[in-house]
């Protein structure tokens, strides 16, 4: 599962609406809808905004040092 797929799932099950997420991030609600439905990708900047609004944290499943 990609990071985008994980973010899509989180948005779809988030305790806030896409409308509210749109207002908090400045990302158009239609863009969020198309992203969640897998129609388009979004930029890293947009993923950062979504992550910040939803208080997300990225962690690696790998153990040990990343090369």
Buried (B, 14 or more C-beta within 10 A) or exposed (E): EEEEEEBBEBBEEBEEEBEEBBEBBEBEBEBBBBBBEEEEEBEEEBBEBBBEBBEBEEEEEEEEEEE
